[in-house]
């Protein structure tokens, strides 16, 4: 953590670049960042080293020998995963082992998000050779025939329906980014499978109030977390799965990579991440300024909610939380828009009551439910250049025209010139410890 008694301005992630915010005169700014992570000097070499020394698995070259087909999962465009570094080595290893290119599928784990196609898909994959060599396809959660029904989890009876292309592959590999996740504890690994390539019944169960309102369903916590436990149960029902896990820094450069059995390798990466992303601050603040992590995460208001929830531990009761998010692609899905409209029309308490009676959450209303946590904690304000007047009303929070003016007003209300600034948004988890 970098603490500055007085500073003129601070840069926070916003859209494809940064937003420079002038701080009020006399403000005492505590800038909260992750400790500097050493960049890997040879990222591609690190990927090959991970494949040669996996976690709880055979070497990749041995693992792929004799396999008849493979399915490799990648995260969708909302996650800045460095696919360009590892997809080609994974595919080349399969081809070298004699697997026909027609039997290799790269599957975009969209969950209930929109598909990634055209130039966006090319940018996501990051390597034209991969697109030219193997099939790269999207997962569609609403296509019932595209899924295999594996039954229900033994603990909480979550329906388990997963994309047939992954279930029926001889070799299954999930890839992704491991970072704090505001309800599953940490992203990556098992989460790329469920909800990543799950049917909407599985996803909407995860997003129901009985999971979302569980106090253990928070960032950086796996112990007793119902989402994590159900995801592990689903992986065990599925059987043999492997994962390639990555960690990136604030510059989006690779700082960690490993490969291995999906559960063991993910936990090993979580152990690395946990040392660097939880930042002990030691106090609460009446005014907190954060970002929604910049592109690609802050391209919709739907994803912006993550930036509202992650810093709540350091927000003083009734304090002001100011979130800057570009929202360059607008609001989000039609379903999310409908959920937000209900929130605005009913109010937070009545909206929550409608959720508690449901077995399946409506599509994307879970994000609105997560926003309730921020609304209960204090005053939430949004700075954005990407939403029109009606969309701003549907956010359910105050919108501001300038961040510096919002900061000055918040300081005046609190009578306290101390503010916390989190430039990287939900990729940093500040805690009072």
Secondary structure, 3 states (H helix, E strand, C coil): CEEECCCCEEEEEECCEEEEEECCCCCEEEECCCCCCCCCCCHHHHHHHHHHCCECCCCHHHHCCCCCCEEEEEECCCCCCCHHHHHHHHHHHHHHCCCCHHHEEEEEECCCCCCCCHHHHHHHHCCHHHHHHCEEEECCCCCHHHEEEEEECCCCCCEEEEEHHHHCCCEEEEEEECCEECCCEECCCHHHHCCCCECHHHHHHHCCHHHHCCCCCCCCCCCCCHHHHHHHHHHHHHCCCEEEEEEECCCCCEEEEEEEEHHHHHHHHHHHHHHHHEEECCCCEEEEEEECCCCCHHHCHHHHHHHHHHHHHHEEEEEEEEEECCCCCCCCCHHHHHHHHHHHHHCHHHHHHHHHCCCCCCCCHHHHHHHHHHHHHCEEEEECCCCCHHHHHHCCCEEECCHHHHHHHHHHHHCCCEEEEECCHHHCEEECC
